[in-house]
């Protein structure tokens, strides 16, 4: 239970989860505080896109701040394990203005891309691939194509944490 009102289930499999598990008791603890606090200050309603949704930490904080008429978050997380955890955390935190998409964002849309499931230090690391590594296949979409498909007329904020692919997504 975070002081912000979110309820997250975390493990020890990655640095964000470990940090939350060990430090969430501290009242002012926020993962990447400069980023999240800035994003929360910029919120004025409307649609926020969160790419790299992971277990929902940033997206759910932003969604809680956007609980105004028309305020909502669209989160993208391509990995199935993270999506399951995100949905559990969303349900446990009673946040209903988030749409989670199990889609990879890219510079162009593709019916399917193959993503390498890296170790605990990052989500995607295509530079270090060995035969025993895990892969997942998901749809990829550009932000422009997604906005057209879903009739998004405007987006207030784009919050990207996509393991170094931020420029490609933009």
MARVEXVO-948172 format. One record per residue: x, y, z of N, C-alpha, C in turn; residue in one letter; chain. Coordinates in Angstrom, 3 decimals. Layout:
n_east / n_north / n_up / ca_east / ca_north / ca_up / c_east / c_north / c_up / code / unit
X / Y / Z / X / Y / Z / X / Y / Z / A / A
...
// end
This chain:
n_east / n_north / n_up / ca_east / ca_north / ca_up / c_east / c_north / c_up / code / unit
0.847 / -1.172 / 0.000 / 0.000 / 0.000 / 0.000 / 0.893 / 1.236 / 0.000 / X / A
0.805 / 2.023 / -1.051 / 1.603 / 3.238 / -1.145 / 0.852 / 4.395 / -0.499 / X / A
1.578 / 5.367 / -0.016 / 0.949 / 6.522 / 0.626 / 0.064 / 7.292 / -0.341 / X / A
0.265 / 7.102 / -1.635 / -0.532 / 7.789 / -2.641 / -1.909 / 7.153 / -2.832 / X / A
-2.143 / 6.039 / -2.169 / -3.426 / 5.362 / -2.279 / -3.420 / 4.175 / -3.217 / X / A
-2.335 / 3.970 / -3.930 / -2.258 / 2.803 / -4.809 / -1.906 / 1.559 / -4.005 / X / A
-2.394 / 0.445 / -4.485 / -2.084 / -0.854 / -3.884 / -1.416 / -1.685 / -4.976 / X / A
-0.141 / -1.988 / -4.795 / 0.625 / -2.716 / -5.796 / 1.137 / -4.026 / -5.230 / X / A
1.038 / -5.068 / -6.026 / 1.670 / -6.338 / -5.695 / 2.969 / -6.379 / -6.477 / X / A
4.085 / -6.567 / -5.777 / 5.395 / -6.576 / -6.424 / 6.191 / -7.781 / -5.949 / X / A
7.212 / -8.109 / -6.705 / 8.122 / -9.188 / -6.351 / 9.529 / -8.645 / -6.301 / X / A
10.467 / -9.497 / -6.655 / 11.877 / -9.084 / -6.636 / 12.523 / -9.228 / -8.008 / X / A
11.713 / -9.416 / -9.047 / 12.258 / -9.745 / -10.357 / 12.893 / -8.582 / -11.114 / X / A
12.646 / -7.346 / -10.742 / 13.262 / -6.213 / -11.435 / 13.526 / -5.095 / -10.434 / X / A
14.298 / -4.112 / -10.852 / 14.733 / -3.060 / -9.929 / 13.572 / -2.193 / -9.440 / X / A
12.573 / -1.935 / -10.266 / 11.426 / -1.133 / -9.829 / 10.672 / -1.875 / -8.732 / X / A
10.367 / -3.132 / -8.978 / 9.624 / -3.922 / -7.993 / 10.394 / -4.069 / -6.690 / X / A
11.691 / -4.359 / -6.783 / 12.506 / -4.484 / -5.564 / 12.519 / -3.182 / -4.783 / X / A
12.674 / -2.082 / -5.485 / 12.708 / -0.779 / -4.824 / 11.388 / -0.482 / -4.124 / X / A
10.275 / -0.768 / -4.802 / 8.966 / -0.553 / -4.185 / 8.790 / -1.448 / -2.965 / X / A
9.217 / -2.684 / -3.083 / 9.081 / -3.629 / -1.981 / 9.871 / -3.170 / -0.759 / X / A
11.069 / -2.666 / -0.983 / 11.947 / -2.291 / 0.126 / 11.709 / -0.881 / 0.659 / X / A
11.208 / 0.030 / -0.173 / 11.148 / 1.442 / 0.219 / 9.749 / 2.034 / 0.300 / X / A
8.726 / 1.300 / -0.073 / 7.392 / 1.896 / -0.152 / 6.835 / 2.312 / 1.210 / X / A
7.397 / 1.816 / 2.282 / 6.944 / 2.208 / 3.628 / 7.286 / 3.666 / 3.913 / X / A
8.300 / 4.214 / 3.229 / 8.724 / 5.592 / 3.448 / 7.683 / 6.517 / 2.803 / X / A
7.078 / 7.379 / 3.563 / 5.936 / 8.173 / 3.115 / 6.192 / 8.955 / 1.829 / X / A
7.354 / 9.509 / 1.639 / 7.627 / 10.332 / 0.467 / 8.318 / 9.567 / -0.660 / X / A
8.352 / 8.234 / -0.582 / 9.047 / 7.463 / -1.608 / 8.286 / 7.505 / -2.935 / X / A
8.989 / 7.849 / -3.994 / 8.458 / 7.781 / -5.354 / 9.589 / 7.288 / -6.255 / X / A
9.311 / 6.274 / -7.062 / 10.287 / 5.781 / -8.035 / 10.466 / 6.853 / -9.098 / X / A
11.697 / 7.179 / -9.429 / 12.018 / 8.246 / -10.381 / 11.211 / 9.507 / -10.074 / X / A
11.415 / 10.105 / -8.902 / 10.561 / 11.206 / -8.448 / 10.539 / 12.411 / -9.377 / X / A
11.663 / 12.751 / -9.991 / 11.684 / 13.929 / -10.848 / 10.766 / 13.740 / -12.047 / X / A
10.702 / 12.547 / -12.584 / 9.876 / 12.285 / -13.751 / 8.395 / 12.248 / -13.395 / X / A
8.049 / 11.457 / -12.387 / 6.637 / 11.310 / -12.035 / 6.064 / 12.607 / -11.482 / X / A
6.795 / 13.295 / -10.627 / 6.275 / 14.549 / -10.063 / 6.049 / 15.594 / -11.157 / X / A
6.964 / 15.664 / -12.129 / 6.785 / 16.597 / -13.240 / 5.535 / 16.224 / -14.043 / X / A
5.382 / 14.956 / -14.352 / 4.214 / 14.519 / -15.115 / 2.923 / 14.808 / -14.364 / X / A
2.915 / 14.618 / -13.069 / 1.718 / 14.895 / -12.276 / 1.394 / 16.387 / -12.265 / X / A
2.419 / 17.234 / -12.259 / 2.200 / 18.682 / -12.264 / 1.635 / 19.149 / -13.601 / X / A
1.981 / 18.465 / -14.686 / 1.554 / 18.868 / -16.016 / 0.122 / 18.455 / -16.336 / X / A
-0.465 / 17.613 / -15.526 / -1.785 / 17.075 / -15.841 / -2.867 / 18.140 / -15.802 / X / A
-3.675 / 18.161 / -16.855 / -4.797 / 19.088 / -16.902 / -6.073 / 18.393 / -17.370 / X / A
-6.074 / 17.101 / -17.387 / -7.203 / 16.347 / -17.915 / -6.873 / 15.831 / -19.293 / X / A
-7.842 / 15.257 / -19.949 / -7.611 / 14.726 / -21.283 / -6.907 / 13.382 / -21.242 / X / A
-6.299 / 13.039 / -22.366 / -5.675 / 11.730 / -22.539 / -4.170 / 11.824 / -22.312 / X / A
-3.655 / 10.902 / -21.516 / -2.219 / 10.735 / -21.341 / -1.851 / 9.354 / -21.861 / X / A
-0.777 / 9.273 / -22.623 / -0.256 / 7.996 / -23.104 / 0.969 / 7.642 / -22.278 / X / A
0.991 / 6.416 / -21.782 / 2.149 / 5.898 / -21.053 / 2.670 / 4.702 / -21.837 / X / A
3.864 / 4.826 / -22.373 / 4.489 / 3.727 / -23.101 / 5.568 / 3.120 / -22.222 / X / A
5.497 / 1.831 / -22.041 / 6.354 / 1.140 / -21.088 / 5.604 / 1.049 / -19.770 / X / A
4.397 / 0.521 / -19.833 / 3.511 / 0.493 / -18.668 / 3.984 / -0.367 / -17.518 / X / A
4.839 / -1.350 / -17.791 / 5.409 / -2.240 / -16.792 / 4.300 / -2.764 / -15.889 / X / A
4.389 / -2.598 / -14.579 / 3.379 / -3.136 / -13.649 / 2.342 / -2.081 / -13.278 / X / A
2.402 / -0.926 / -13.934 / 1.384 / 0.090 / -13.737 / 1.759 / 1.233 / -12.823 / X / A
2.952 / 1.254 / -12.285 / 3.319 / 2.257 / -11.288 / 3.059 / 3.682 / -11.780 / X / A
3.677 / 4.073 / -12.881 / 3.497 / 5.442 / -13.388 / 2.085 / 5.660 / -13.923 / X / A
1.592 / 4.734 / -14.727 / 0.277 / 4.897 / -15.348 / -0.824 / 5.021 / -14.307 / X / A
-0.765 / 4.231 / -13.246 / -1.814 / 4.281 / -12.230 / -1.739 / 5.567 / -11.408 / X / A
-0.526 / 6.049 / -11.127 / -0.406 / 7.347 / -10.451 / -1.000 / 8.462 / -11.321 / X / A
-0.677 / 8.430 / -12.602 / -1.205 / 9.451 / -13.507 / -2.721 / 9.335 / -13.636 / X / A
-3.233 / 8.119 / -13.713 / -4.681 / 7.926 / -13.822 / -5.399 / 8.435 / -12.580 / X / A
-4.810 / 8.205 / -11.418 / -5.423 / 8.714 / -10.177 / -5.493 / 10.244 / -10.223 / X / A
-4.435 / 10.873 / -10.740 / -4.413 / 12.337 / -10.831 / -5.409 / 12.845 / -11.876 / X / A
-5.771 / 12.000 / -12.832 / -6.665 / 12.396 / -13.919 / -8.112 / 11.978 / -13.695 / X / A
-8.492 / 11.695 / -12.481 / -9.862 / 11.265 / -12.223 / -10.801 / 12.470 / -12.260 / X / A
-10.862 / 13.062 / -13.446 / -11.755 / 14.181 / -13.735 / -12.527 / 13.799 / -14.996 / X / A
-13.613 / 14.477 / -15.295 / -14.332 / 14.144 / -16.528 / -13.416 / 14.220 / -17.749 / X / A
-13.345 / 13.142 / -18.493 / -12.514 / 13.088 / -19.692 / -11.074 / 12.704 / -19.446 / X / A
-10.634 / 12.651 / -18.203 / -9.250 / 12.307 / -17.906 / -9.034 / 10.805 / -17.950 / X / A
-8.094 / 10.383 / -18.786 / -7.813 / 8.954 / -18.856 / -6.391 / 8.696 / -19.332 / X / A
-5.929 / 7.484 / -19.073 / -4.591 / 7.058 / -19.451 / -4.713 / 5.862 / -20.382 / X / A
-3.913 / 5.868 / -21.430 / -3.766 / 4.708 / -22.299 / -2.337 / 4.233 / -22.102 / X / A
-2.199 / 3.019 / -21.574 / -0.874 / 2.470 / -21.275 / -0.545 / 1.341 / -22.251 / X / A
0.693 / 1.315 / -22.703 / 1.180 / 0.282 / -23.609 / 2.232 / -0.544 / -22.881 / X / A
2.041 / -1.846 / -22.865 / 3.014 / -2.773 / -22.275 / 2.976 / -4.052 / -23.095 / X / A
4.046 / -4.365 / -23.820 / 4.003 / -5.520 / -24.714 / 4.195 / -6.885 / -24.038 / X / A
4.736 / -6.923 / -22.830 / 5.072 / -8.207 / -22.223 / 3.936 / -8.762 / -21.366 / X / A
3.610 / -10.024 / -21.588 / 2.438 / -10.643 / -20.958 / 2.522 / -10.665 / -19.432 / X / A
3.662 / -10.982 / -18.873 / 3.788 / -11.050 / -17.412 / 3.546 / -9.671 / -16.781 / X / A
4.132 / -8.644 / -17.368 / 3.926 / -7.284 / -16.860 / 2.471 / -6.858 / -17.017 / X / A
1.843 / -7.244 / -18.131 / 0.425 / -6.903 / -18.345 / -0.451 / -7.526 / -17.266 / X / A
-0.210 / -8.781 / -16.949 / -1.003 / -9.432 / -15.895 / -0.846 / -8.709 / -14.570 / X / A
0.399 / -8.338 / -14.246 / 0.658 / -7.641 / -12.982 / 0.027 / -6.251 / -12.985 / X / A
0.118 / -5.564 / -14.112 / -0.489 / -4.241 / -14.272 / -1.986 / -4.324 / -13.984 / X / A
-2.671 / -5.286 / -14.632 / -4.125 / -5.423 / -14.464 / -4.504 / -5.740 / -13.016 / X / A
-3.708 / -6.570 / -12.349 / -3.973 / -6.867 / -10.938 / -3.810 / -5.607 / -10.098 / X / A
-2.748 / -4.867 / -10.341 / -2.514 / -3.628 / -9.588 / -3.590 / -2.586 / -9.873 / X / A
-4.050 / -2.528 / -11.110 / -5.130 / -1.608 / -11.463 / -6.406 / -1.978 / -10.704 / X / A
-6.733 / -3.251 / -10.687 / -7.938 / -3.708 / -9.988 / -7.815 / -3.465 / -8.484 / X / A
-6.669 / -3.822 / -7.900 / -6.470 / -3.653 / -6.456 / -6.485 / -2.186 / -6.043 / X / A
-6.053 / -1.299 / -6.944 / -6.024 / 0.136 / -6.649 / -7.337 / 0.829 / -6.999 / X / A
-8.259 / 0.070 / -7.592 / -9.589 / 0.602 / -7.949 / -9.499 / 1.826 / -8.871 / X / A
-8.669 / 1.676 / -9.909 / -8.492 / 2.719 / -10.913 / -9.208 / 2.245 / -12.177 / X / A
-10.163 / 3.024 / -12.664 / -10.922 / 2.563 / -13.827 / -10.757 / 3.435 / -15.074 / X / A
-9.929 / 4.457 / -15.020 / -9.753 / 5.320 / -16.193 / -8.435 / 5.039 / -16.917 / X / A
-8.063 / 3.748 / -16.964 / -6.861 / 3.313 / -17.673 / -7.251 / 2.237 / -18.677 / X / A
-6.743 / 2.373 / -19.879 / -6.857 / 1.326 / -20.893 / -5.459 / 0.756 / -21.084 / X / A
-5.300 / -0.537 / -20.859 / -4.013 / -1.197 / -21.051 / -4.017 / -1.902 / -22.400 / X / A
-3.017 / -1.601 / -23.213 / -2.863 / -2.214 / -24.530 / -1.616 / -3.084 / -24.530 / X / A
-1.770 / -4.376 / -24.851 / -0.604 / -5.256 / -24.983 / -0.094 / -5.152 / -26.415 / X / A
0.534 / -4.010 / -26.650 / 1.032 / -3.632 / -27.971 / 2.387 / -2.964 / -27.780 / X / A
3.313 / -3.188 / -28.709 / 4.588 / -2.476 / -28.706 / 4.432 / -1.214 / -29.552 / X / A
4.951 / -0.104 / -29.071 / 4.968 / 1.114 / -29.880 / 6.248 / 1.142 / -30.696 / X / A
6.144 / 1.634 / -31.925 / 7.293 / 1.691 / -32.813 / 7.111 / 2.851 / -33.784 / X / A
8.030 / 2.969 / -34.730 / 7.933 / 4.044 / -35.719 / 6.998 / 3.694 / -36.870 / X / A
6.580 / 2.436 / -36.953 / 5.600 / 2.027 / -37.958 / 4.835 / 0.810 / -37.441 / X / A
3.653 / 0.629 / -37.964 / 2.803 / -0.466 / -37.510 / 3.164 / -1.758 / -38.240 / X / A
3.098 / -2.861 / -37.488 / 3.358 / -4.198 / -38.017 / 2.396 / -5.168 / -37.354 / X / A
1.992 / -6.173 / -38.079 / 1.082 / -7.168 / -37.516 / 1.742 / -7.924 / -36.368 / X / A
3.051 / -8.114 / -36.460 / 3.748 / -8.860 / -35.411 / 5.217 / -8.478 / -35.360 / X / A
5.720 / -8.291 / -34.145 / 7.153 / -8.124 / -33.912 / 7.558 / -9.132 / -32.854 / X / A
8.833 / -9.492 / -32.864 / 9.364 / -10.417 / -31.879 / 10.214 / -9.611 / -30.910 / X / A
9.857 / -9.668 / -29.626 / 10.579 / -8.929 / -28.596 / 11.332 / -9.890 / -27.695 / X / A
12.543 / -9.536 / -27.404 / 13.382 / -10.314 / -26.503 / 13.027 / -9.962 / -25.077 / X / A
12.759 / -10.954 / -24.258 / 12.477 / -10.738 / -22.846 / 13.810 / -10.821 / -22.112 / X / A
14.327 / -9.657 / -21.715 / 15.645 / -9.578 / -21.095 / 15.575 / -9.928 / -19.617 / X / A
16.718 / -9.842 / -18.979 / 16.806 / -10.128 / -17.556 / 16.212 / -9.025 / -16.708 / X / A
16.572 / -9.025 / -15.442 / 15.946 / -8.121 / -14.481 / 16.358 / -6.663 / -14.641 / X / A
17.407 / -6.369 / -15.388 / 17.866 / -4.986 / -15.479 / 17.101 / -4.168 / -16.513 / X / A
16.426 / -4.815 / -17.447 / 15.655 / -4.076 / -18.436 / 14.584 / -4.988 / -19.016 / X / A
13.716 / -4.421 / -19.812 / 12.642 / -5.195 / -20.421 / 13.013 / -5.711 / -21.802 / X / A
13.710 / -4.882 / -22.564 / 14.052 / -5.265 / -23.931 / 15.536 / -5.034 / -24.133 / X / A
16.239 / -6.048 / -24.565 / 17.661 / -5.898 / -24.823 / 18.015 / -6.796 / -25.992 / X / A
17.867 / -6.275 / -27.194 / 18.101 / -7.098 / -28.372 / 19.589 / -7.282 / -28.665 / X / A
20.459 / -6.567 / -27.992 / 21.890 / -6.668 / -28.255 / 22.471 / -7.970 / -27.707 / X / A
21.891 / -8.471 / -26.632 / 22.418 / -9.691 / -26.006 / 21.387 / -10.800 / -26.114 / X / A
21.484 / -11.581 / -27.155 / 20.523 / -12.654 / -27.369 / 21.252 / -13.979 / -27.396 / X / A
20.774 / -14.912 / -26.614 / 21.334 / -16.255 / -26.633 / 20.199 / -17.238 / -26.917 / X / A
20.530 / -18.455 / -27.326 / 19.486 / -19.417 / -27.710 / 18.500 / -19.757 / -26.590 / X / A
18.890 / -19.593 / -25.334 / 17.993 / -19.952 / -24.235 / 17.118 / -18.783 / -23.781 / X / A
17.173 / -17.674 / -24.485 / 16.387 / -16.503 / -24.111 / 14.919 / -16.682 / -24.488 / X / A
14.066 / -15.921 / -23.801 / 12.630 / -15.947 / -24.091 / 12.264 / -14.796 / -25.024 / X / A
11.275 / -15.057 / -25.857 / 10.776 / -14.059 / -26.787 / 9.257 / -14.029 / -26.703 / X / A
8.681 / -12.892 / -27.028 / 7.234 / -12.778 / -27.140 / 6.915 / -12.090 / -28.452 / X / A
5.808 / -12.498 / -29.038 / 5.343 / -11.907 / -30.296 / 4.128 / -11.047 / -29.991 / X / A
4.183 / -9.803 / -30.454 / 3.069 / -8.872 / -30.253 / 2.921 / -7.982 / -31.480 / X / A
1.805 / -7.324 / -31.549 / 1.555 / -6.325 / -32.581 / 2.345 / -5.064 / -32.245 / X / A
2.809 / -4.371 / -33.258 / 3.466 / -3.070 / -33.074 / 2.628 / -2.017 / -33.787 / X / A
2.591 / -0.828 / -33.213 / 1.807 / 0.243 / -33.802 / 2.536 / 1.566 / -33.600 / X / A
2.385 / 2.453 / -34.562 / 2.917 / 3.807 / -34.380 / 1.880 / 4.611 / -33.594 / X / A
2.335 / 5.643 / -32.914 / 1.401 / 6.496 / -32.178 / 0.368 / 7.120 / -33.114 / X / A
0.804 / 7.551 / -34.295 / -0.119 / 8.150 / -35.256 / -1.212 / 7.166 / -35.679 / X / A
-0.816 / 5.926 / -35.990 / -1.803 / 4.929 / -36.405 / -2.759 / 4.593 / -35.264 / X / A
-2.239 / 4.485 / -34.043 / -3.104 / 4.197 / -32.902 / -4.120 / 5.325 / -32.698 / X / A
-3.645 / 6.565 / -32.792 / -4.550 / 7.717 / -32.620 / -5.652 / 7.703 / -33.679 / X / A
-5.307 / 7.379 / -34.921 / -6.315 / 7.303 / -35.979 / -7.304 / 6.166 / -35.721 / X / A
-6.786 / 4.977 / -35.358 / -7.641 / 3.809 / -35.105 / -8.648 / 4.058 / -33.987 / X / A
-8.260 / 4.860 / -32.996 / -9.095 / 5.074 / -31.813 / -9.688 / 6.479 / -31.748 / X / A
-9.612 / 7.196 / -32.855 / -10.197 / 8.543 / -32.959 / -9.764 / 9.469 / -31.828 / X / A
-8.470 / 9.434 / -31.504 / -7.924 / 10.347 / -30.498 / -7.651 / 11.679 / -31.177 / X / A
-8.394 / 12.680 / -30.805 / -8.220 / 13.992 / -31.417 / -7.045 / 14.750 / -30.818 / X / A
-6.763 / 14.498 / -29.535 / -5.625 / 15.153 / -28.905 / -5.110 / 14.292 / -27.756 / X / A
-3.852 / 14.499 / -27.445 / -3.191 / 13.829 / -26.327 / -2.483 / 14.914 / -25.532 / X / A
-2.739 / 14.955 / -24.236 / -2.159 / 15.995 / -23.386 / -0.692 / 15.738 / -23.050 / X / A
-0.342 / 14.453 / -22.829 / 1.015 / 14.113 / -22.401 / 1.370 / 12.737 / -22.929 / X / A
2.611 / 12.591 / -23.409 / 3.150 / 11.289 / -23.795 / 4.308 / 10.999 / -22.852 / X / A
4.162 / 9.945 / -22.083 / 5.113 / 9.547 / -21.034 / 5.803 / 8.275 / -21.527 / X / A
7.073 / 8.377 / -21.917 / 7.775 / 7.255 / -22.529 / 8.865 / 6.693 / -21.628 / X / A
8.851 / 5.385 / -21.473 / 9.935 / 4.654 / -20.817 / 10.045 / 3.326 / -21.553 / X / A
10.666 / 3.378 / -22.723 / 10.701 / 2.218 / -23.605 / 12.133 / 1.761 / -23.892 / X / A
12.928 / 1.740 / -22.846 / 14.267 / 1.132 / -22.877 / 15.139 / 1.617 / -24.025 / X / A
15.175 / 2.922 / -24.237 / 16.061 / 3.496 / -25.240 / 15.445 / 3.656 / -26.613 / X / A
14.212 / 3.246 / -26.795 / 13.549 / 3.366 / -28.099 / 12.639 / 4.589 / -28.177 / X / A
12.825 / 5.550 / -27.289 / 11.951 / 6.712 / -27.235 / 11.918 / 7.488 / -28.553 / X / A
13.061 / 7.753 / -29.149 / 13.073 / 8.494 / -30.420 / 12.388 / 7.713 / -31.529 / X / A
12.561 / 6.408 / -31.530 / 11.892 / 5.578 / -32.537 / 10.380 / 5.672 / -32.387 / X / A
9.891 / 5.650 / -31.159 / 8.454 / 5.749 / -30.915 / 7.931 / 7.120 / -31.357 / X / A
8.678 / 8.173 / -31.031 / 8.237 / 9.517 / -31.419 / 8.318 / 9.705 / -32.927 / X / A
// end
